[in-house]
Amino acid sequence: MTDNIRRLFQQMDEKTKADALVLLIHELHLQSKASVLKDWIIEGRILDIYQERTVQLFQNQLRKQLVKPW
């Protein structure tokens, strides 16, 4: 599932990535955006209890990104 999370994150533009990280931190009551980016996205060390919700949040953010008018 970590590969799926990385793939979803890579598909996002920069603003959507920033919004997704902030949303993830607030939703899961985490401390640091830098820590989430480094440990979860880059290194793939996501606790199993957070993986499903992270995928859901990232999918929703990508849908919003795709719906935005150009």
C-alpha positions in Angstrom: 0.0 0.0 0.0 2.9 2.4 0.5 3.7 2.2 -3.2 0.1 3.3 -3.9 0.5 6.2 -1.4 3.7 7.3 -3.1 2.2 7.0 -6.6 -0.8 9.1 -5.5 1.5 11.7 -4.0 3.6 12.0 -7.1 0.5 12.6 -9.2 -0.3 15.7 -7.2 0.8 19.2 -8.1 2.7 21.2 -5.6 -0.3 23.0 -4.0 -2.3 19.8 -3.8 0.7 18.1 -2.1 1.0 20.8 0.5 -2.8 20.7 1.1 -2.8 17.0 1.4 0.0 17.0 4.0 -1.7 19.6 6.1 -5.0 17.7 5.9 -3.2 14.5 6.8 -1.6 16.1 9.8 -4.9 17.5 11.1 -6.9 14.4 10.3 -4.6 12.0 12.0 -3.4 14.3 14.8 0.3 14.2 13.7 3.0 16.6 14.7 5.2 17.5 11.8 4.7 18.0 8.0 8.4 17.4 7.4 8.3 14.2 9.4 5.3 12.9 7.5 6.9 13.8 4.1 10.3 12.2 5.0 9.1 9.1 7.0 5.9 8.3 5.2 6.2 9.4 1.6 10.0 9.2 0.9 10.9 6.3 3.2 7.6 4.5 3.1 7.3 3.9 6.8 3.6 4.3 7.4 1.9 2.6 10.3 -0.7 0.1 9.1 -3.4 1.8 11.0 -2.9 5.0 8.9 -2.4 3.5 5.5 -6.0 3.1 4.4 -7.0 6.6 5.6 -4.0 8.1 3.9 -4.9 6.6 0.6 -8.5 7.9 1.0 -7.3 11.4 1.7 -4.8 11.4 -1.1 -7.4 10.1 -3.6 -9.9 12.8 -2.5 -7.2 15.5 -2.9 -6.4 14.2 -6.4 -10.1 14.3 -7.4 -10.3 17.9 -6.2 -7.1 18.7 -8.2 -8.6 17.2 -11.4 -11.9 19.1 -11.0 -10.4 22.5 -10.7 -11.0 24.7 -13.7 -7.9 25.6 -15.7 
